[in-house]
Structure formats: C-alpha cells, structure tokens
Amino acid sequence: MKEIKIKYKQDYLNEKYPFGEAPKVTEKKRCIHCDEIIIVGDFKVFADDEEFEYICCPNAPDCDGTVIDWIEP
Ligand SMILES: [Zn+2]
C-alpha cells in the first residue's frame, strides 16, 4: 500500500466517502481499531496494487482502521 497525499481533503471526502453524507474535516470520530479520538481531516489515503484508494485512520500504518471503523465519539 502506498500513501497518497491529498491536498483538498474535504473535496476528497465529499467525493469518496462510502456512506451518505461525508463528515466535515473538523469533526471528531472514534476509531474503533486504535480506540482514539481522531480529527476526520487528519485521515490518510493509501492505494493498493490495483490503485483502489482507502480512507484510513490518521494513525495508519500503526492502526489498520479505515473510514468504516469510525464511530461517533
Ligand atoms: Zn485508528
């Protein structure tokens, strides 16, 4: 997996967020993998060999959580 730097994070989220309305980059969520409160806009993006992009926990690669693992804090 290689990290992709995202310049316009809110635009990226609006386009790629997998469920309904994207959260604001200023929102806080709890990542259930590392059990930390994260700021949505600190997300990282990693792409696999097929160039599929995953919205990942800010604590990646130490944490393997992705956007689906974020819950209301
Ligand atoms: Zn995490």
N, CA, C, O and the ligand as a Tripos MOL2 file, in Angstrom:
@<TRIPOS>MOLECULE
protein
  293   291    74     0     0
PROTEIN
NO_CHARGES

@<TRIPOS>ATOM
      1 N           0.8460   -1.1920    0.0000 N.3       1 MET1
      2 CA          0.0000    0.0000    0.0000 C.3       1 MET1
      3 C           0.8820    1.2430    0.0000 C.2       1 MET1
      4 O           1.8130    1.3510    0.7980 O.2       1 MET1
      5 N           0.5920    2.1580   -0.8760 N.am      2 LYS2
      6 CA          1.3680    3.3880   -0.8730 C.3       2 LYS2
      7 C           0.4730    4.5680   -0.4920 C.2       2 LYS2
      8 O          -0.6950    4.6530   -0.8720 O.2       2 LYS2
      9 N           1.0750    5.4640    0.2690 N.am      3 GLU3
     10 CA          0.2860    6.6000    0.7270 C.3       3 GLU3
     11 C           0.1210    7.6190   -0.3930 C.2       3 GLU3
     12 O           1.0470    7.8770   -1.1630 O.2       3 GLU3
     13 N          -1.0640    8.1850   -0.4670 N.am      4 ILE4
     14 CA         -1.3560    9.2310   -1.4440 C.3       4 ILE4
     15 C          -1.6200   10.5140   -0.6730 C.2       4 ILE4
     16 O          -2.4510   10.5440    0.2350 O.2       4 ILE4
     17 N          -0.9210   11.5540   -1.0310 N.am      5 LYS5
     18 CA         -1.1340   12.8390   -0.3580 C.3       5 LYS5
     19 C          -2.3480   13.5320   -0.9650 C.2       5 LYS5
     20 O          -2.4650   13.6790   -2.1810 O.2       5 LYS5
     21 N          -3.2360   13.9480   -0.0920 N.am      6 ILE6
     22 CA         -4.4620   14.6010   -0.5370 C.3       6 ILE6
     23 C          -4.3870   16.0800   -0.1930 C.2       6 ILE6
     24 O          -4.1780   16.4520    0.9620 O.2       6 ILE6
     25 N          -4.5570   16.9050   -1.1930 N.am      7 LYS7
     26 CA         -4.4390   18.3400   -0.9650 C.3       7 LYS7
     27 C          -5.7470   18.9290   -0.4440 C.2       7 LYS7
     28 O          -5.7620   19.6860    0.5270 O.2       7 LYS7
     29 N          -6.8310   18.5720   -1.1020 N.am      8 TYR8
     30 CA         -8.1290   19.1410   -0.7140 C.3       8 TYR8
     31 C          -8.9520   18.0620   -0.0450 C.2       8 TYR8
     32 O          -9.7100   17.3340   -0.6870 O.2       8 TYR8
     33 N          -8.7790   17.9790    1.2780 N.am      9 LYS9
     34 CA         -9.3280   16.8270    1.9840 C.3       9 LYS9
     35 C         -10.8540   16.8190    2.0360 C.2       9 LYS9
     36 O         -11.4690   15.7590    1.9210 O.2       9 LYS9
     37 N         -11.4620   17.9750    2.2050 N.am     10 GLN10
     38 CA        -12.9320   17.9800    2.2380 C.3      10 GLN10
     39 C         -13.4960   17.5620    0.8710 C.2      10 GLN10
     40 O         -14.4630   16.8030    0.8020 O.2      10 GLN10
     41 N         -12.8970   18.0520   -0.1940 N.am     11 ASP11
     42 CA        -13.3490   17.6680   -1.5350 C.3      11 ASP11
     43 C         -13.1920   16.1690   -1.7490 C.2      11 ASP11
     44 O         -14.0630   15.5110   -2.3170 O.2      11 ASP11
     45 N         -12.0720   15.6480   -1.2860 N.am     12 TYR12
     46 CA        -11.8250   14.2090   -1.4370 C.3      12 TYR12
     47 C         -12.8880   13.4040   -0.6990 C.2      12 TYR12
     48 O         -13.4540   12.4490   -1.2310 O.2      12 TYR12
     49 N         -13.1440   13.8180    0.5450 N.am     13 LEU13
     50 CA        -14.1570   13.1140    1.3430 C.3      13 LEU13
     51 C         -15.5270   13.1920    0.6980 C.2      13 LEU13
     52 O         -16.2460   12.1950    0.6230 O.2      13 LEU13
     53 N         -15.8840   14.3760    0.2340 N.am     14 ASN14
     54 CA        -17.1970   14.5480   -0.3720 C.3      14 ASN14
     55 C         -17.3730   13.5980   -1.5530 C.2      14 ASN14
     56 O         -18.4640   13.0870   -1.8070 O.2      14 ASN14
     57 N         -16.2700   13.3750   -2.2680 N.am     15 GLU15
     58 CA        -16.3440   12.5410   -3.4550 C.3      15 GLU15
     59 C         -16.2780   11.0510   -3.1300 C.2      15 GLU15
     60 O         -16.9600   10.2420   -3.7580 O.2      15 GLU15
     61 N         -15.4540   10.6940   -2.1450 N.am     16 LYS16
     62 CA        -15.1360    9.2790   -1.9300 C.3      16 LYS16
     63 C         -15.7690    8.6510   -0.7030 C.2      16 LYS16
     64 O         -15.7150    7.4330   -0.5360 O.2      16 LYS16
     65 N         -16.3690    9.4600    0.1560 N.am     17 TYR17
     66 CA        -16.9300    8.8970    1.3790 C.3      17 TYR17
     67 C         -17.9470    7.8200    1.0210 C.2      17 TYR17
     68 O         -18.8640    8.0620    0.2360 O.2      17 TYR17
     69 N         -17.7830    6.6130    1.6060 N.am     18 PRO18
     70 CA        -18.6070    5.4860    1.1360 C.3      18 PRO18
     71 C         -20.0540    5.4640    1.6110 C.2      18 PRO18
     72 O         -20.8690    4.7440    1.0330 O.2      18 PRO18
     73 N         -20.3960    6.2210    2.6340 N.am     19 PHE19
     74 CA        -21.7760    6.1560    3.1250 C.3      19 PHE19
     75 C         -22.3830    7.5340    3.2030 C.2      19 PHE19
     76 O         -21.9280    8.3640    3.9890 O.2      19 PHE19
     77 N         -23.3900    7.7930    2.4140 N.am     20 GLY20
     78 CA        -24.1640    9.0190    2.5390 C.3      20 GLY20
     79 C         -23.3320   10.2770    2.5960 C.2      20 GLY20
     80 O         -22.3540   10.4360    1.8650 O.2      20 GLY20
     81 N         -23.7380   11.1600    3.4720 N.am     21 GLU21
     82 CA        -23.1100   12.4690    3.5110 C.3      21 GLU21
     83 C         -21.7610   12.4080    4.2240 C.2      21 GLU21
     84 O         -21.6450   11.8240    5.3020 O.2      21 GLU21
     85 N         -20.7600   13.0050    3.6230 N.am     22 ALA22
     86 CA        -19.4190   12.9860    4.2150 C.3      22 ALA22
     87 C         -19.3740   13.8580    5.4580 C.2      22 ALA22
     88 O         -20.0200   14.9050    5.5100 O.2      22 ALA22
     89 N         -18.6040   13.4250    6.4710 N.am     23 PRO23
     90 CA        -18.4130   14.2890    7.6370 C.3      23 PRO23
     91 C         -17.5340   15.4850    7.2830 C.2      23 PRO23
     92 O         -16.8210   15.4720    6.2800 O.2      23 PRO23
     93 N         -17.5960   16.5030    8.1100 N.am     24 LYS24
     94 CA        -16.7040   17.6480    7.9430 C.3      24 LYS24
     95 C         -15.3020   17.2600    8.4050 C.2      24 LYS24
     96 O         -15.1300   16.4280    9.2960 O.2      24 LYS24
     97 N         -14.3050   17.8850    7.7750 N.am     25 VAL25
     98 CA        -12.9210   17.5800    8.1710 C.3      25 VAL25
     99 C         -12.6290   18.0180    9.6060 C.2      25 VAL25
    100 O         -11.6620   17.5590   10.2150 O.2      25 VAL25
    101 N         -13.4530   18.8910   10.1350 N.am     26 THR26
    102 CA        -13.2350   19.3600   11.5070 C.3      26 THR26
    103 C         -13.9120   18.4640   12.5500 C.2      26 THR26
    104 O         -13.7050   18.6430   13.7500 O.2      26 THR26
    105 N         -14.7210   17.4990   12.0930 N.am     27 GLU27
    106 CA        -15.4260   16.6340   13.0440 C.3      27 GLU27
    107 C         -14.4810   15.6590   13.7270 C.2      27 GLU27
    108 O         -13.4220   15.3060   13.2070 O.2      27 GLU27
    109 N         -14.9040   15.2400   14.9100 N.am     28 LYS28
    110 CA        -14.1470   14.2090   15.6260 C.3      28 LYS28
    111 C         -14.8940   12.8930   15.5720 C.2      28 LYS28
    112 O         -16.1220   12.8570   15.6520 O.2      28 LYS28
    113 N         -14.1520   11.8250   15.4370 N.am     29 LYS29
    114 CA        -14.7180   10.4710   15.4590 C.3      29 LYS29
    115 C         -13.8390    9.6160   16.3530 C.2      29 LYS29
    116 O         -12.7070    9.9760   16.6740 O.2      29 LYS29
    117 N         -14.3930    8.4660   16.7490 N.am     30 ARG30
    118 CA        -13.5700    7.4910   17.4510 C.3      30 ARG30
    119 C         -13.2720    6.3570   16.4840 C.2      30 ARG30
    120 O         -14.1770    5.7950   15.8670 O.2      30 ARG30
    121 N         -11.9890    6.0280   16.3590 N.am     31 CYS31
    122 CA        -11.5880    4.8850   15.5410 C.3      31 CYS31
    123 C         -11.6560    3.6600   16.4370 C.2      31 CYS31
    124 O         -10.9940    3.6040   17.4730 O.2      31 CYS31
    125 N         -12.4670    2.6660   16.0320 N.am     32 ILE32
    126 CA        -12.6360    1.5120   16.9190 C.3      32 ILE32
    127 C         -11.4520    0.5410   16.8470 C.2      32 ILE32
    128 O         -11.3810   -0.3990   17.6390 O.2      32 ILE32
    129 N         -10.5380    0.7520   15.9210 N.am     33 HIS33
    130 CA         -9.3570   -0.1140   15.8860 C.3      33 HIS33
    131 C          -8.2910    0.3350   16.8830 C.2      33 HIS33
    132 O          -7.7490   -0.4850   17.6240 O.2      33 HIS33
    133 N          -7.9890    1.6400   16.9020 N.am     34 CYS34
    134 CA         -6.9710    2.1020   17.8500 C.3      34 CYS34
    135 C          -7.6130    2.7480   19.0800 C.2      34 CYS34
    136 O          -6.9240    3.1110   20.0330 O.2      34 CYS34
    137 N          -8.9510    2.8860   19.0450 N.am     35 ASP35
    138 CA         -9.6980    3.4410   20.1700 C.3      35 ASP35
    139 C          -9.2450    4.8550   20.5200 C.2      35 ASP35
    140 O          -9.2300    5.2410   21.6890 O.2      35 ASP35
    141 N          -8.8810    5.6140   19.5060 N.am     36 GLU36
    142 CA         -8.5170    7.0110   19.7400 C.3      36 GLU36
    143 C          -9.5210    7.9360   19.0750 C.2      36 GLU36
    144 O         -10.1570    7.5920   18.0790 O.2      36 GLU36
    145 N          -9.6420    9.1230   19.6590 N.am     37 ILE37
    146 CA        -10.4540   10.1590   19.0330 C.3      37 ILE37
    147 C          -9.5920   10.7960   17.9450 C.2      37 ILE37
    148 O          -8.4670   11.2320   18.1870 O.2      37 ILE37
    149 N         -10.1480   10.8350   16.7590 N.am     38 ILE38
    150 CA         -9.3900   11.3820   15.6320 C.3      38 ILE38
    151 C         -10.1400   12.5770   15.0460 C.2      38 ILE38
    152 O         -11.3590   12.6940   15.1750 O.2      38 ILE38
    153 N          -9.3850   13.4520   14.4050 N.am     39 ILE39
    154 CA         -9.9900   14.5350   13.6400 C.3      39 ILE39
    155 C         -10.1450   14.0150   12.2120 C.2      39 ILE39
    156 O          -9.1780   13.5660   11.5970 O.2      39 ILE39
    157 N         -11.3450   14.0800   11.7040 N.am     40 VAL40
    158 CA        -11.6210   13.4980   10.3880 C.3      40 VAL40
    159 C         -10.6110   13.9760    9.3350 C.2      40 VAL40
    160 O         -10.1280   13.1790    8.5300 O.2      40 VAL40
    161 N         -10.2980   15.2660    9.3440 N.am     41 GLY41
    162 CA         -9.4110   15.8300    8.3290 C.3      41 GLY41
    163 C          -7.9710   15.3520    8.4010 C.2      41 GLY41
    164 O          -7.1680   15.6430    7.5150 O.2      41 GLY41
    165 N          -7.6430   14.6140    9.4630 N.am     42 ASP42
    166 CA         -6.2910   14.0450    9.5560 C.3      42 ASP42
    167 C          -6.1920   12.6920    8.8520 C.2      42 ASP42
    168 O          -5.1530   12.0350    8.9030 O.2      42 ASP42
    169 N          -7.2910   12.2760    8.1890 N.am     43 PHE43
    170 CA         -7.2530   10.9520    7.5410 C.3      43 PHE43
    171 C          -6.0930   10.8450    6.5640 C.2      43 PHE43
    172 O          -5.6070   11.8420    6.0300 O.2      43 PHE43
    173 N          -5.6660    9.6070    6.3470 N.am     44 LYS44
    174 CA         -4.6510    9.3220    5.3350 C.3      44 LYS44
    175 C          -5.2890    8.4700    4.2530 C.2      44 LYS44
    176 O          -6.3020    7.8080    4.4770 O.2      44 LYS44
    177 N          -4.6880    8.4970    3.0930 N.am     45 VAL45
    178 CA         -5.1850    7.6750    1.9940 C.3      45 VAL45
    179 C          -4.0600    6.7680    1.5140 C.2      45 VAL45
    180 O          -2.9410    7.2080    1.2520 O.2      45 VAL45
    181 N          -4.3960    5.4920    1.4090 N.am     46 PHE46
    182 CA         -3.4520    4.5170    0.8760 C.3      46 PHE46
    183 C          -4.0860    3.8200   -0.3100 C.2      46 PHE46
    184 O          -5.2820    3.5280   -0.3090 O.2      46 PHE46
    185 N          -3.2800    3.5570   -1.3150 N.am     47 ALA47
    186 CA         -3.7720    2.8570   -2.5020 C.3      47 ALA47
    187 C          -3.1270    1.4780   -2.5760 C.2      47 ALA47
    188 O          -1.9410    1.3130   -2.2920 O.2      47 ALA47
    189 N          -3.9360    0.4890   -2.9670 N.am     48 ASP48
    190 CA         -3.3850   -0.8620   -3.1260 C.3      48 ASP48
    191 C          -2.8400   -1.0440   -4.5370 C.2      48 ASP48
    192 O          -2.7870   -0.0950   -5.3200 O.2      48 ASP48
    193 N          -2.4370   -2.2660   -4.8520 N.am     49 ASP49
    194 CA         -1.8040   -2.5260   -6.1550 C.3      49 ASP49
    195 C          -2.7440   -2.2440   -7.3210 C.2      49 ASP49
    196 O          -2.3020   -1.9760   -8.4390 O.2      49 ASP49
    197 N          -4.0380   -2.3060   -7.0490 N.am     50 GLU50
    198 CA         -4.9960   -2.0160   -8.1270 C.3      50 GLU50
    199 C          -5.4460   -0.5640   -8.1200 C.2      50 GLU50
    200 O          -6.4230   -0.1930   -8.7710 O.2      50 GLU50
    201 N          -4.7070    0.2530   -7.3640 N.am     51 GLU51
    202 CA         -4.9930    1.6950   -7.2990 C.3      51 GLU51
    203 C          -6.3280    2.0010   -6.6120 C.2      51 GLU51
    204 O          -6.8600    3.1040   -6.7330 O.2      51 GLU51
    205 N          -6.8630    1.0050   -5.8870 N.am     52 PHE52
    206 CA         -8.0640    1.3090   -5.1040 C.3      52 PHE52
    207 C          -7.6190    2.0990   -3.8850 C.2      52 PHE52
    208 O          -6.6720    1.7220   -3.1940 O.2      52 PHE52
    209 N          -8.3140    3.1980   -3.6310 N.am     53 GLU53
    210 CA         -7.8960    4.0820   -2.5460 C.3      53 GLU53
    211 C          -8.7310    3.8580   -1.2900 C.2      53 GLU53
    212 O          -9.9600    3.8150   -1.3410 O.2      53 GLU53
    213 N          -8.0450    3.7190   -0.1750 N.am     54 TYR54
    214 CA         -8.6980    3.5180    1.1090 C.3      54 TYR54
    215 C          -8.5270    4.7550    1.9710 C.2      54 TYR54
    216 O          -7.4240    5.2880    2.0910 O.2      54 TYR54
    217 N          -9.6070    5.2070    2.5640 N.am     55 ILE55
    218 CA         -9.5380    6.3150    3.5150 C.3      55 ILE55
    219 C          -9.2100    5.6980    4.8670 C.2      55 ILE55
    220 O         -10.0030    4.9400    5.4260 O.2      55 ILE55
    221 N          -8.0290    6.0300    5.3850 N.am     56 CYS56
    222 CA         -7.5160    5.3270    6.5560 C.3      56 CYS56
    223 C          -7.4140    6.2300    7.7750 C.2      56 CYS56
    224 O          -7.3990    7.4570    7.6800 O.2      56 CYS56
    225 N          -7.3440    5.5660    8.9250 N.am     57 CYS57
    226 CA         -7.1570    6.2390   10.2110 C.3      57 CYS57
    227 C          -5.9010    7.1190   10.1720 C.2      57 CYS57
    228 O          -4.9060    6.7380    9.5550 O.2      57 CYS57
    229 N          -5.9330    8.2760   10.8130 N.am     58 PRO58
    230 CA         -4.7350    9.1260   10.8720 C.3      58 PRO58
    231 C          -3.5450    8.4080   11.5080 C.2      58 PRO58
    232 O          -2.3960    8.7910   11.2870 O.2      58 PRO58
    233 N          -3.8160    7.3800   12.2870 N.am     59 ASN59
    234 CA         -2.7330    6.6480   12.9450 C.3      59 ASN59
    235 C          -2.1640    5.5190   12.0830 C.2      59 ASN59
    236 O          -1.3060    4.7600   12.5340 O.2      59 ASN59
    237 N          -2.6470    5.4140   10.8420 N.am     60 ALA60
    238 CA         -2.0640    4.4370    9.9100 C.3      60 ALA60
    239 C          -0.6030    4.8190    9.6700 C.2      60 ALA60
    240 O          -0.2950    6.0100    9.7070 O.2      60 ALA60
    241 N           0.3050    3.8870    9.4290 N.am     61 PRO61
    242 CA          0.0510    2.4420    9.3130 C.3      61 PRO61
    243 C           0.0560    1.6940   10.6430 C.2      61 PRO61
    244 O          -0.1290    0.4770   10.6520 O.2      61 PRO61
    245 N           0.2630    2.3820   11.7630 N.am     62 ASP62
    246 CA          0.2180    1.6670   13.0480 C.3      62 ASP62
    247 C          -1.1780    1.1150   13.3000 C.2      62 ASP62
    248 O          -1.3300    0.0300   13.8610 O.2      62 ASP62
    249 N          -2.1900    1.8570   12.8890 N.am     63 CYS63
    250 CA         -3.5790    1.4140   13.0290 C.3      63 CYS63
    251 C          -4.0640    0.9990   11.6540 C.2      63 CYS63
    252 O          -3.8030    1.6770   10.6610 O.2      63 CYS63
    253 N          -4.7850   -0.1380   11.6010 N.am     64 ASP64
    254 CA         -5.2920   -0.5990   10.3030 C.3      64 ASP64
    255 C          -6.7700   -0.2390   10.1050 C.2      64 ASP64
    256 O          -7.4440   -0.8000    9.2410 O.2      64 ASP64
    257 N          -7.2580    0.6950   10.9110 N.am     65 GLY65
    258 CA         -8.6560    1.1220   10.7490 C.3      65 GLY65
    259 C          -8.8390    1.9610    9.4920 C.2      65 GLY65
    260 O          -7.9380    2.6750    9.0530 O.2      65 GLY65
    261 N         -10.0350    1.8500    8.9300 N.am     66 THR66
    262 CA        -10.3790    2.7110    7.8080 C.3      66 THR66
    263 C         -11.6730    3.4480    8.1530 C.2      66 THR66
    264 O         -12.2240    3.3130    9.2460 O.2      66 THR66
    265 N         -12.1230    4.2140    7.2020 N.am     67 VAL67
    266 CA        -13.2940    5.0580    7.4150 C.3      67 VAL67
    267 C         -14.4970    4.2780    7.9700 C.2      67 VAL67
    268 O         -15.3240    4.8460    8.6840 O.2      67 VAL67
    269 N         -14.5960    2.9990    7.6490 N.am     68 ILE68
    270 CA        -15.7370    2.2220    8.1560 C.3      68 ILE68
    271 C         -15.6380    1.9520    9.6480 C.2      68 ILE68
    272 O         -16.6080    1.5230   10.2730 O.2      68 ILE68
    273 N         -14.4630    2.2060   10.2180 N.am     69 ASP69
    274 CA        -14.2550    1.9220   11.6450 C.3      69 ASP69
    275 C         -14.4260    3.1650   12.5130 C.2      69 ASP69
    276 O         -14.1130    3.1410   13.7030 O.2      69 ASP69
    277 N         -14.9160    4.2370   11.9260 N.am     70 TRP70
    278 CA        -15.0850    5.4680   12.7000 C.3      70 TRP70
    279 C         -16.5140    5.5930   13.1960 C.2      70 TRP70
    280 O         -17.4690    5.4930   12.4270 O.2      70 TRP70
    281 N         -16.6390    5.8120   14.4850 N.am     71 ILE71
    282 CA        -17.9670    5.9620   15.0840 C.3      71 ILE71
    283 C         -18.0460    7.3180   15.7730 C.2      71 ILE71
    284 O         -17.0400    8.0000   15.9670 O.2      71 ILE71
    285 N         -19.2510    7.6830   16.1290 N.am     72 GLU72
    286 CA        -19.3930    8.9480   16.8700 C.3      72 GLU72
    287 C         -18.6240    8.8240   18.1820 C.2      72 GLU72
    288 O         -18.6960    7.7900   18.8460 O.2      72 GLU72
    289 N         -17.8890    9.8710   18.5600 N.am     73 PRO73
    290 CA        -17.0880    9.7690   19.7810 C.3      73 PRO73
    291 C         -17.9600    9.7740   21.0530 C.2      73 PRO73
    292 O         -17.4330    9.6940   22.1630 O.2      73 PRO73
    293 ZN         -7.2670    4.0070   14.2520 Zn       74 ZN74
@<TRIPOS>BOND
     1     1     2 1
     2     2     3 1
     3     3     4 2
     4     3     5 am
     5     5     6 1
     6     6     7 1
     7     7     8 2
     8     7     9 am
     9     9    10 1
    10    10    11 1
    11    11    12 2
    12    11    13 am
    13    13    14 1
    14    14    15 1
    15    15    16 2
    16    15    17 am
    17    17    18 1
    18    18    19 1
    19    19    20 2
    20    19    21 am
    21    21    22 1
    22    22    23 1
    23    23    24 2
    24    23    25 am
    25    25    26 1
    26    26    27 1
    27    27    28 2
    28    27    29 am
    29    29    30 1
    30    30    31 1
    31    31    32 2
    32    31    33 am
    33    33    34 1
    34    34    35 1
    35    35    36 2
    36    35    37 am
    37    37    38 1
    38    38    39 1
    39    39    40 2
    40    39    41 am
    41    41    42 1
    42    42    43 1
    43    43    44 2
    44    43    45 am
    45    45    46 1
    46    46    47 1
    47    47    48 2
    48    47    49 am
    49    49    50 1
    50    50    51 1
    51    51    52 2
    52    51    53 am
    53    53    54 1
    54    54    55 1
    55    55    56 2
    56    55    57 am
    57    57    58 1
    58    58    59 1
    59    59    60 2
    60    59    61 am
    61    61    62 1
    62    62    63 1
    63    63    64 2
    64    63    65 am
    65    65    66 1
    66    66    67 1
    67    67    68 2
    68    67    69 am
    69    69    70 1
    70    70    71 1
    71    71    72 2
    72    71    73 am
    73    73    74 1
    74    74    75 1
    75    75    76 2
    76    75    77 am
    77    77    78 1
    78    78    79 1
    79    79    80 2
    80    79    81 am
    81    81    82 1
    82    82    83 1
    83    83    84 2
    84    83    85 am
    85    85    86 1
    86    86    87 1
    87    87    88 2
    88    87    89 am
    89    89    90 1
    90    90    91 1
    91    91    92 2
    92    91    93 am
    93    93    94 1
    94    94    95 1
    95    95    96 2
    96    95    97 am
    97    97    98 1
    98    98    99 1
    99    99   100 2
   100    99   101 am
   101   101   102 1
   102   102   103 1
   103   103   104 2
   104   103   105 am
   105   105   106 1
   106   106   107 1
   107   107   108 2
   108   107   109 am
   109   109   110 1
   110   110   111 1
   111   111   112 2
   112   111   113 am
   113   113   114 1
   114   114   115 1
   115   115   116 2
   116   115   117 am
   117   117   118 1
   118   118   119 1
   119   119   120 2
   120   119   121 am
   121   121   122 1
   122   122   123 1
   123   123   124 2
   124   123   125 am
   125   125   126 1
   126   126   127 1
   127   127   128 2
   128   127   129 am
   129   129   130 1
   130   130   131 1
   131   131   132 2
   132   131   133 am
   133   133   134 1
   134   134   135 1
   135   135   136 2
   136   135   137 am
   137   137   138 1
   138   138   139 1
   139   139   140 2
   140   139   141 am
   141   141   142 1
   142   142   143 1
   143   143   144 2
   144   143   145 am
   145   145   146 1
   146   146   147 1
   147   147   148 2
   148   147   149 am
   149   149   150 1
   150   150   151 1
   151   151   152 2
   152   151   153 am
   153   153   154 1
   154   154   155 1
   155   155   156 2
   156   155   157 am
   157   157   158 1
   158   158   159 1
   159   159   160 2
   160   159   161 am
   161   161   162 1
   162   162   163 1
   163   163   164 2
   164   163   165 am
   165   165   166 1
   166   166   167 1
   167   167   168 2
   168   167   169 am
   169   169   170 1
   170   170   171 1
   171   171   172 2
   172   171   173 am
   173   173   174 1
   174   174   175 1
   175   175   176 2
   176   175   177 am
   177   177   178 1
   178   178   179 1
   179   179   180 2
   180   179   181 am
   181   181   182 1
   182   182   183 1
   183   183   184 2
   184   183   185 am
   185   185   186 1
   186   186   187 1
   187   187   188 2
   188   187   189 am
   189   189   190 1
   190   190   191 1
   191   191   192 2
   192   191   193 am
   193   193   194 1
   194   194   195 1
   195   195   196 2
   196   195   197 am
   197   197   198 1
   198   198   199 1
   199   199   200 2
   200   199   201 am
   201   201   202 1
   202   202   203 1
   203   203   204 2
   204   203   205 am
   205   205   206 1
   206   206   207 1
   207   207   208 2
   208   207   209 am
   209   209   210 1
   210   210   211 1
   211   211   212 2
   212   211   213 am
   213   213   214 1
   214   214   215 1
   215   215   216 2
   216   215   217 am
   217   217   218 1
   218   218   219 1
   219   219   220 2
   220   219   221 am
   221   221   222 1
   222   222   223 1
   223   223   224 2
   224   223   225 am
   225   225   226 1
   226   226   227 1
   227   227   228 2
   228   227   229 am
   229   229   230 1
   230   230   231 1
   231   231   232 2
   232   231   233 am
   233   233   234 1
   234   234   235 1
   235   235   236 2
   236   235   237 am
   237   237   238 1
   238   238   239 1
   239   239   240 2
   240   239   241 am
   241   241   242 1
   242   242   243 1
   243   243   244 2
   244   243   245 am
   245   245   246 1
   246   246   247 1
   247   247   248 2
   248   247   249 am
   249   249   250 1
   250   250   251 1
   251   251   252 2
   252   251   253 am
   253   253   254 1
   254   254   255 1
   255   255   256 2
   256   255   257 am
   257   257   258 1
   258   258   259 1
   259   259   260 2
   260   259   261 am
   261   261   262 1
   262   262   263 1
   263   263   264 2
   264   263   265 am
   265   265   266 1
   266   266   267 1
   267   267   268 2
   268   267   269 am
   269   269   270 1
   270   270   271 1
   271   271   272 2
   272   271   273 am
   273   273   274 1
   274   274   275 1
   275   275   276 2
   276   275   277 am
   277   277   278 1
   278   278   279 1
   279   279   280 2
   280   279   281 am
   281   281   282 1
   282   282   283 1
   283   283   284 2
   284   283   285 am
   285   285   286 1
   286   286   287 1
   287   287   288 2
   288   287   289 am
   289   289   290 1
   290   290   291 1
   291   291   292 2
@<TRIPOS>SUBSTRUCTURE
     1 MET1         2 RESIDUE 1 A MET
     2 LYS2         6 RESIDUE 1 A LYS
     3 GLU3        10 RESIDUE 1 A GLU
     4 ILE4        14 RESIDUE 1 A ILE
     5 LYS5        18 RESIDUE 1 A LYS
     6 ILE6        22 RESIDUE 1 A ILE
     7 LYS7        26 RESIDUE 1 A LYS
     8 TYR8        30 RESIDUE 1 A TYR
     9 LYS9        34 RESIDUE 1 A LYS
    10 GLN10       38 RESIDUE 1 A GLN
    11 ASP11       42 RESIDUE 1 A ASP
    12 TYR12       46 RESIDUE 1 A TYR
    13 LEU13       50 RESIDUE 1 A LEU
    14 ASN14       54 RESIDUE 1 A ASN
    15 GLU15       58 RESIDUE 1 A GLU
    16 LYS16       62 RESIDUE 1 A LYS
    17 TYR17       66 RESIDUE 1 A TYR
    18 PRO18       70 RESIDUE 1 A PRO
    19 PHE19       74 RESIDUE 1 A PHE
    20 GLY20       78 RESIDUE 1 A GLY
    21 GLU21       82 RESIDUE 1 A GLU
    22 ALA22       86 RESIDUE 1 A ALA
    23 PRO23       90 RESIDUE 1 A PRO
    24 LYS24       94 RESIDUE 1 A LYS
    25 VAL25       98 RESIDUE 1 A VAL
    26 THR26      102 RESIDUE 1 A THR
    27 GLU27      106 RESIDUE 1 A GLU
    28 LYS28      110 RESIDUE 1 A LYS
    29 LYS29      114 RESIDUE 1 A LYS
    30 ARG30      118 RESIDUE 1 A ARG
    31 CYS31      122 RESIDUE 1 A CYS
    32 ILE32      126 RESIDUE 1 A ILE
    33 HIS33      130 RESIDUE 1 A HIS
    34 CYS34      134 RESIDUE 1 A CYS
    35 ASP35      138 RESIDUE 1 A ASP
    36 GLU36      142 RESIDUE 1 A GLU
    37 ILE37      146 RESIDUE 1 A ILE
    38 ILE38      150 RESIDUE 1 A ILE
    39 ILE39      154 RESIDUE 1 A ILE
    40 VAL40      158 RESIDUE 1 A VAL
    41 GLY41      162 RESIDUE 1 A GLY
    42 ASP42      166 RESIDUE 1 A ASP
    43 PHE43      170 RESIDUE 1 A PHE
    44 LYS44      174 RESIDUE 1 A LYS
    45 VAL45      178 RESIDUE 1 A VAL
    46 PHE46      182 RESIDUE 1 A PHE
    47 ALA47      186 RESIDUE 1 A ALA
    48 ASP48      190 RESIDUE 1 A ASP
    49 ASP49      194 RESIDUE 1 A ASP
    50 GLU50      198 RESIDUE 1 A GLU
    51 GLU51      202 RESIDUE 1 A GLU
    52 PHE52      206 RESIDUE 1 A PHE
    53 GLU53      210 RESIDUE 1 A GLU
    54 TYR54      214 RESIDUE 1 A TYR
    55 ILE55      218 RESIDUE 1 A ILE
    56 CYS56      222 RESIDUE 1 A CYS
    57 CYS57      226 RESIDUE 1 A CYS
    58 PRO58      230 RESIDUE 1 A PRO
    59 ASN59      234 RESIDUE 1 A ASN
    60 ALA60      238 RESIDUE 1 A ALA
    61 PRO61      242 RESIDUE 1 A PRO
    62 ASP62      246 RESIDUE 1 A ASP
    63 CYS63      250 RESIDUE 1 A CYS
    64 ASP64      254 RESIDUE 1 A ASP
    65 GLY65      258 RESIDUE 1 A GLY
    66 THR66      262 RESIDUE 1 A THR
    67 VAL67      266 RESIDUE 1 A VAL
    68 ILE68      270 RESIDUE 1 A ILE
    69 ASP69      274 RESIDUE 1 A ASP
    70 TRP70      278 RESIDUE 1 A TRP
    71 ILE71      282 RESIDUE 1 A ILE
    72 GLU72      286 RESIDUE 1 A GLU
    73 PRO73      290 RESIDUE 1 A PRO
    74 ZN74       293 GROUP 0 **** ****
